[in-house]
Amino acid sequence: MERAYAEIKARYMTLRLAPGEWVDDMQLSQELGLSRTPLREALFLLASEGLIQAQAGGGFTVRPLDIAGISSLFEAHIVTAKAIARLVAIRALPEEITELREADALVNDGIRRRSAPDIAEANAALHNLEARIARNEYLSALAARIYDEGQRLGYLAFGGAEDWNASRLDDHFTRVSHDHSALIDAYQDRDPEKAETIAVSHVRLFRERILTYIASSGADEVDLGGDVMTSVHLTTEDLQRAIADGKRREASA
């Protein structure tokens, strides 16, 4: 079951299982060389985590990417980022600061190699580590779900499903690297106010990149005001077209 879980989740994160797609468990079992029992156990576990949706009539679909969901994601992300940043600044041990810097180095390595999957995975790992260091099981559980969805969005918007646009993404990742370094410095200095300010700015930077991607993929209107997106409209057809384009590029690489 562990292998099935890991493989299906990896496909979810990298959009090989597209948002809203019907999950063919028979085909997956053949591709993975597994029986349907562990595969379905993995699907139910992923459904409990909100990544896969179990349908009333049987079967599973991939959690869709819709504007209401993305708006709710960032609303929750802002709240958890504030709380986690303050707690880490208060509770982090010296060896944990070292762990954070090592995790940040993996993000920077992915950036240097321009590897969207590695960037998204390393970035999620860094922020999950922050949540663990905060030592609050409720925040950690909520953060894990947020970062799972954020990792999928990151793969989509950071080059995994589009050509790497050097002029835009290089500037974005320069700011990402700066934010991470400054945030860890604030943790080391035990400055919760500064840590919270940087953490919120960092979430807004990510939101800005996601909205830029959505706008370039066919959104009708984008509103960057406030902590919650309120007036973004994106059709399923637009998003599916962007994902299909990314799959074609991946296949031809």
C-alpha positions in Angstrom: 0.0 0.0 0.0 2.9 2.4 0.8 4.2 2.1 -2.8 0.8 2.7 -4.3 0.3 5.7 -2.0 3.7 7.2 -2.9 3.3 6.7 -6.6 -0.3 8.1 -6.8 0.6 11.1 -4.7 3.6 11.8 -6.9 1.4 11.7 -9.9 -1.0 14.1 -8.2 1.7 16.5 -7.3 3.2 16.6 -10.8 -0.2 16.8 -12.5 0.2 13.5 -14.3 -3.2 12.9 -12.6 -4.9 16.1 -13.8 -7.3 18.1 -11.7 -10.8 16.6 -12.0 -9.5 13.5 -13.8 -11.3 10.1 -13.3 -8.8 7.7 -11.6 -8.8 4.4 -13.4 -7.8 2.0 -10.7 -7.7 -0.9 -13.1 -5.2 0.9 -15.4 -3.2 2.1 -12.4 -2.9 -1.4 -10.9 -1.5 -2.6 -14.3 0.9 0.3 -14.6 2.2 -0.2 -11.1 2.2 -4.0 -11.1 0.0 -4.1 -8.0 -3.3 -5.7 -7.1 -6.3 -3.5 -6.8 -6.6 -4.0 -3.0 -3.5 -2.0 -1.9 -4.2 0.5 -4.7 -7.7 1.2 -3.4 -6.5 1.4 0.1 -4.0 4.1 -1.0 -6.8 5.9 -2.9 -9.0 5.9 0.2 -6.1 7.2 2.3 -5.5 10.0 -0.2 -9.2 10.8 -0.1 -9.0 11.2 3.6 -6.3 13.7 3.0 -8.4 15.7 0.6 -6.3 15.0 -2.5 -8.6 12.4 -4.1 -12.4 12.5 -4.0 -14.4 9.3 -3.5 -17.5 9.4 -5.6 -20.9 8.3 -4.2 -21.5 5.8 -7.0 -18.1 4.3 -6.6 -14.7 5.3 -8.1 -12.4 8.2 -7.5 -11.6 11.6 -9.1 -8.6 13.9 -8.6 -9.4 17.0 -6.5 -10.1 19.8 -9.0 -8.2 23.1 -9.1 -10.9 25.7 -8.9 -10.8 29.4 -8.0 -12.9 29.0 -4.8 -10.5 26.3 -3.6 -7.4 28.3 -4.4 -8.9 31.3 -2.7 -9.6 29.3 0.4 -6.2 27.8 0.3 -4.5 31.2 0.4 -6.8 32.4 3.1 -5.8 29.4 5.3 -2.1 29.7 4.2 -1.9 33.3 5.5 -3.3 32.3 8.9 -1.1 29.3 9.4 2.0 31.1 8.1 1.6 33.8 10.7 1.1 31.3 13.6 3.9 29.0 12.5 6.4 31.8 12.0 5.9 33.2 15.5 6.1 29.7 17.1 9.3 28.8 15.3 10.9 32.0 16.3 10.1 31.2 19.9 10.7 27.5 19.9 13.4 26.6 17.4 16.6 25.0 18.8 20.0 25.8 17.4 20.2 22.4 15.6 16.8 23.0 14.1 18.0 26.3 12.6 20.7 24.2 11.0 18.1 21.8 9.6 16.2 24.7 8.2 19.3 26.1 6.4 20.0 22.6 5.0 16.4 22.4 3.7 16.7 25.8 2.2 19.9 24.8 0.4 17.9 22.0 -1.3 15.4 24.6 -2.6 18.2 26.7 -3.9 19.8 23.7 -5.6 16.5 23.0 -7.4 16.3 26.7 -8.5 19.9 26.6 -9.9 19.0 23.5 -11.9 15.6 25.0 -12.9 13.8 21.8 -11.9 10.2 22.6 -11.2 9.4 19.2 -9.5 12.4 19.5 -7.2 11.7 23.1 -6.4 8.1 22.4 -5.4 9.1 19.3 -3.4 12.0 20.9 -1.6 9.9 24.1 -0.9 7.1 22.0 0.6 9.6 20.0 2.7 11.1 23.3 4.1 7.8 24.6 5.1 6.6 21.3 6.6 9.8 21.3 8.6 8.9 24.8 9.9 5.5 23.4 11.0 7.2 20.5 12.8 9.5 22.8 14.6 6.5 24.9 15.7 5.5 21.9 17.8 1.8 22.2 17.4 0.1 19.1 16.1 -3.0 20.9 14.9 -1.1 23.5 13.0 1.2 20.9 11.6 -1.7 18.8 10.3 -3.3 21.8 8.6 0.0 23.0 7.2 0.6 19.6 5.7 -2.6 19.7 3.7 -1.9 23.3 2.6 1.6 22.5 1.5 0.4 19.4 -0.4 -2.0 21.6 -2.5 0.6 24.3 -2.7 3.1 21.8 -4.1 0.7 20.9 -6.9 0.1 24.6 -7.7 3.8 25.3 -7.5 4.6 22.6 -10.0 2.0 24.0 -12.4 3.1 27.6 -12.0 6.9 27.2 -11.6 7.7 25.7 -15.0 6.5 22.1 -14.6 3.6 22.7 -17.0 5.0 25.5 -19.1 8.3 26.7 -20.6 10.6 28.2 -18.1 10.2 32.0 -18.5 13.7 33.2 -17.4 12.8 36.9 -17.1 9.8 36.2 -14.8 10.8 33.0 -12.9 14.4 34.0 -12.2 13.2 37.2 -10.6 10.6 35.3 -8.6 13.1 32.8 -7.3 15.6 35.5 -6.4 12.9 36.8 -4.1 12.0 33.3 -2.8 15.6 32.7 -1.9 15.8 36.1 -0.1 12.6 35.4 1.8 13.8 32.0 3.0 17.2 33.3 4.2 15.7 36.3 5.9 13.0 34.2 7.6 15.5 31.7 9.0 17.7 34.7 10.2 14.6 36.0 12.1 14.1 32.5 13.6 17.8 32.5 14.7 17.4 36.0 16.2 14.2 34.9 18.0 12.2 37.8 16.5 8.6 36.6 16.1 7.3 39.9 14.8 9.9 40.0 12.0 9.3 36.3 11.2 5.6 36.9 10.9 6.0 39.8 8.6 8.4 37.9 6.3 6.2 34.8 6.3 3.1 36.7 5.3 5.1 38.5 2.5 6.3 35.2 1.3 2.8 33.7 1.0 1.7 36.8 -0.9 4.7 36.3 -3.2 3.6 32.8 -3.9 0.0 34.0 -4.5 1.2 36.6 -6.9 3.0 33.9 -9.0 -0.1 31.7 -9.0 -2.3 34.6 -10.1 0.2 35.5 -12.8 0.1 32.0 -14.1 -3.7 31.9 -14.0 -4.0 35.2 -15.8 -1.6 34.1 -18.5 -3.6 30.9 -18.9 -6.9 32.5 -19.7 -8.4 34.1 -16.5 -10.9 36.9 -17.2 -10.1 39.0 -14.2 -7.5 39.1 -11.4 -7.8 41.0 -8.1 -4.7 41.1 -5.9 -6.2 43.2 -3.2 -6.4 41.9 0.4 -5.5 38.5 1.8 -8.2 36.6 -0.1 -8.7 36.5 -3.9 -12.3 37.5 -4.6 -12.7 38.0 -8.4 -10.7 35.5 -10.3 -12.5 33.5 -13.0 -10.9 30.5 -14.7 -12.6 27.9 -16.8 -11.9 24.2 -16.5 -11.2 24.2 -20.2 -8.4 26.9 -19.8 -6.7 25.0 -17.0 -7.0 21.6 -18.7 -5.5 23.1 -21.9 -2.5 24.4 -19.9 -2.0 21.0 -18.3 -2.3 19.2 -21.6 0.3 21.5 -23.1 2.6 20.8 -20.2 2.2 17.0 -20.7 3.1 17.3 -24.4 6.2 19.3 -23.6 7.2 16.7 -20.9 6.6 13.8 -23.4 8.8 15.5 -26.1 11.6 16.4 -23.7 
